[in-house]
Amino acid sequence: MFDYVVIGGGIVGVSTAMQLLEARPGCSLALFEKETIIGTHQTGHNSGVIHAGVYYAPGSLKARFCKEGAEATIRLCEENEIALNRCGKLIVATDESEVGALDALAKRCKENQIAIERLDAAEIKLREPQIRAVAGFLVHTTAITNYVAVTGAMRRKIVDAGGEIRLNTNVVNIRENSNHVDLVTSSTDVQARRVIVCAGIMADRMARMCGIDADFRMVPFRGEYFRLPPAKSNIVRHLIYPVPNPSLPFLGVHLTRMINGDVTVGPNAVFGMAREGYPRFSFNFRDTLEALSFPGFWRMAKQHLGFGAKEMWNAIYRRGYLAVCQRYCPELTLDDLEPYPAGIRAQAVMRDGTLVHDFLIRQTARTLHVCNAPSPAATSAIPIGRHIVNLVLSGQPDITKRMVQ
Ligand SMILES: Cc1cc2nc3c(=O)[nH]c(=O)nc-3n(C[C@H](O)[C@H](O)[C@H](O)COP(=O)(O)OP(=O)(O)OC[C@H]3O[C@@H](n4cnc5c(N)ncnc54)[C@H](O)[C@@H]3O)c2cc1C
């Protein structure tokens, strides 16, 4: 019997397992990941941005975790010699109608104690000659990294501390009893005293196995990117972001410098018909049926009809996608949009159609489920993991202490 089993080898699960072992040295812990490589899903298909915490409501967990997470991630990169580039980010208003929203974001930065540098149109032209905007601000603390490498460094700490990583191990059923949890996996069946589920897009299915009220559903939102040709990889010096729509948990199509030197355009946010199907037009019957049969999906679709239709149109017609980027980077042409792998966001949608912006955690007596860990959860993975560990350890008798003695 394990003291703890963590399900899910994305950055949230790996960070949680690492910090459980730090808090309870000597405990028996195993992490189960169904794929053959950790970080296969969202953790390995994102923009690689270490966010500074510009967008989040002051005082919210999301704001605090992002700021603390950015510092902790940068420290971890430095300690483990993981590639890191503090390139900074420029948020731009492309016309006067966006200046109010830009000002509101600048105010939010002040409340969140994030230093920014305001720029007018001429100053933007000077710093970023290819960018056209009427106003903007620079966030110097935004950086980029490789989150698979970050997760790999955490994984090494787990192994060094005596934890087990079991790859290729799909957890297919969970049964909770009064004094332990039975886990049925694709290899062997095991028992654990506590189970922490960090299963990303599979969070709702795992929660249902534990009898948690399914008042939410994970809806896949594809984030499709294009890569600029190498000749244009110096088109910008910073990451360039538009002013986002505050009612959505997405940041808008941006120009991102990746840690390997590529510059990507994206990601958009379109409904995905397969939770783990990365190629365009991937379709999975169960995934699509589960989304479309959930009343919250239709309520959400109705609330964001205009946005959804526009994103879908632009995903099909590259000219539409291009026009979105040309608003702030007119230099780009259709030929510049080269293929690049998509990512798939695990987005919880409530029964009333609300897109959950914040982290969502549900618990039973012996299981804890991370039911929504949207962006910037890669940046925030260290404080999220710490928070989960505190929840797990505060709600139980100290079983591992007893065992270690
Ligand atoms: C397009 C895109 C861009 C993003 N950009 C950024 C960014 O720039 N900065 C940022 O901070 N965040 C970003 N994010 C968000 C960030 O990537 C995610 O919030 C974060 O990676 C979530 O990590 P996770 O561990 O919860 O999920 P995942 O990485 O998806 O991991 C979940 C794991 O659980 C495993 N699993 C599921 N079910 C089972 C089972 N039954 N048995 C065993 N294993 C199971 C899966 O195989 C998977 O490996 C982005 C996300 C996307 C999609």
The ligand as an SDF file (V2000), in Angstrom:
LIG
                    3D

 53 58  0  0  0  0  0  0  0  0999 V2000
   -2.1120   26.0180  -26.1270 C   0  0  0  0  0  0  0  0  0  0  0  0
   -1.7440   26.2320  -24.6990 C   0  0  0  0  0  0  0  0  0  0  0  0
   -0.8840   27.2640  -24.3340 C   0  0  0  0  0  0  0  0  0  0  0  0
   -0.5510   27.4940  -23.0070 C   0  0  0  0  0  0  0  0  0  0  0  0
    0.3910   28.4300  -22.6820 N   0  0  0  0  0  0  0  0  0  0  0  0
    0.7940   28.5400  -21.3970 C   0  0  0  0  0  0  0  0  0  0  0  0
    1.8670   29.3980  -21.0580 C   0  0  0  0  0  0  0  0  0  0  0  0
    2.4970   29.9920  -21.9210 O   0  0  0  0  0  0  0  0  0  0  0  0
    2.1960   29.5400  -19.7570 N   0  0  0  0  0  0  0  0  0  0  0  0
    1.5190   28.8720  -18.7550 C   0  0  0  0  0  0  0  0  0  0  0  0
    1.8430   29.0680  -17.5780 O   0  0  0  0  0  0  0  0  0  0  0  0
    0.5250   28.0100  -19.0560 N   0  0  0  0  0  0  0  0  0  0  0  0
    0.1710   27.8120  -20.3450 C   0  0  0  0  0  0  0  0  0  0  0  0
   -0.7870   26.9050  -20.6710 N   0  0  0  0  0  0  0  0  0  0  0  0
   -1.4450   26.1680  -19.6020 C   0  0  0  0  0  0  0  0  0  0  0  0
   -0.5770   25.0270  -19.0730 C   0  0  0  0  0  0  0  0  0  0  0  0
    0.0940   24.3460  -20.1130 O   0  0  0  0  0  0  0  0  0  0  0  0
   -1.4780   24.0590  -18.3020 C   0  0  0  0  0  0  0  0  0  0  0  0
   -2.2730   24.8070  -17.4120 O   0  0  0  0  0  0  0  0  0  0  0  0
   -0.6510   23.0490  -17.5080 C   0  0  0  0  0  0  0  0  0  0  0  0
    0.2770   22.4060  -18.3390 O   0  0  0  0  0  0  0  0  0  0  0  0
   -1.5830   22.0520  -16.8730 C   0  0  0  0  0  0  0  0  0  0  0  0
   -0.8070   20.9910  -16.3550 O   0  0  0  0  0  0  0  0  0  0  0  0
   -1.4990   19.6830  -15.8500 P   0  0  0  0  0  0  0  0  0  0  0  0
   -0.4630   18.8780  -15.1890 O   0  0  0  0  0  0  0  0  0  0  0  0
   -2.7190   20.0530  -15.0700 O   0  0  0  0  0  0  0  0  0  0  0  0
   -2.0860   18.9760  -17.1660 O   0  0  0  0  0  0  0  0  0  0  0  0
   -1.3890   18.0660  -18.2860 P   0  0  0  0  0  0  0  0  0  0  0  0
   -0.0670   18.5800  -18.6640 O   0  0  0  0  0  0  0  0  0  0  0  0
   -2.3890   17.9210  -19.3640 O   0  0  0  0  0  0  0  0  0  0  0  0
   -1.1580   16.6780  -17.5480 O   0  0  0  0  0  0  0  0  0  0  0  0
   -2.1860   15.7850  -17.1990 C   0  0  0  0  0  0  0  0  0  0  0  0
   -1.5840   14.3840  -17.2890 C   0  0  0  0  0  0  0  0  0  0  0  0
   -2.4920   13.4380  -16.7230 O   0  0  0  0  0  0  0  0  0  0  0  0
   -2.3260   12.2400  -17.4620 C   0  0  0  0  0  0  0  0  0  0  0  0
   -3.5110   11.3920  -17.2380 N   0  0  0  0  0  0  0  0  0  0  0  0
   -4.7960   11.7230  -17.5190 C   0  0  0  0  0  0  0  0  0  0  0  0
   -5.6080   10.6930  -17.1800 N   0  0  0  0  0  0  0  0  0  0  0  0
   -4.8170    9.7150  -16.6810 C   0  0  0  0  0  0  0  0  0  0  0  0
   -5.0610    8.4070  -16.1710 C   0  0  0  0  0  0  0  0  0  0  0  0
   -6.3140    7.8940  -16.1260 N   0  0  0  0  0  0  0  0  0  0  0  0
   -4.0270    7.6580  -15.7400 N   0  0  0  0  0  0  0  0  0  0  0  0
   -2.7590    8.1530  -15.7780 C   0  0  0  0  0  0  0  0  0  0  0  0
   -2.4480    9.3850  -16.2620 N   0  0  0  0  0  0  0  0  0  0  0  0
   -3.4770   10.1540  -16.6910 C   0  0  0  0  0  0  0  0  0  0  0  0
   -2.2050   12.7370  -18.9000 C   0  0  0  0  0  0  0  0  0  0  0  0
   -1.6580   11.7550  -19.7490 O   0  0  0  0  0  0  0  0  0  0  0  0
   -1.3370   13.9600  -18.7270 C   0  0  0  0  0  0  0  0  0  0  0  0
    0.0350   13.6740  -18.8950 O   0  0  0  0  0  0  0  0  0  0  0  0
   -1.1190   26.6600  -21.9940 C   0  0  0  0  0  0  0  0  0  0  0  0
   -1.9600   25.5990  -22.3630 C   0  0  0  0  0  0  0  0  0  0  0  0
   -2.2400   25.3530  -23.6940 C   0  0  0  0  0  0  0  0  0  0  0  0
   -3.0590   24.1700  -24.0620 C   0  0  0  0  0  0  0  0  0  0  0  0
  1  2  1  0
  2  3  1  0
  2 52  2  0
  3  4  2  0
  4  5  1  0
  4 50  1  0
  5  6  2  0
  6  7  1  0
  6 13  1  0
  7  8  2  0
  7  9  1  0
  9 10  1  0
 10 11  2  0
 10 12  1  0
 12 13  2  0
 13 14  1  0
 14 15  1  0
 14 50  1  0
 15 16  1  0
 16 17  1  0
 16 18  1  0
 18 19  1  0
 18 20  1  0
 20 21  1  0
 20 22  1  0
 22 23  1  0
 23 24  1  0
 24 25  2  0
 24 26  1  0
 24 27  1  0
 27 28  1  0
 28 29  2  0
 28 30  1  0
 28 31  1  0
 31 32  1  0
 32 33  1  0
 33 34  1  0
 33 48  1  0
 34 35  1  0
 35 36  1  0
 35 46  1  0
 36 37  1  0
 36 45  1  0
 37 38  2  0
 38 39  1  0
 39 40  1  0
 39 45  2  0
 40 41  1  0
 40 42  2  0
 42 43  1  0
 43 44  2  0
 44 45  1  0
 46 47  1  0
 46 48  1  0
 48 49  1  0
 50 51  2  0
 51 52  1  0
 52 53  1  0
M  END
$$$$
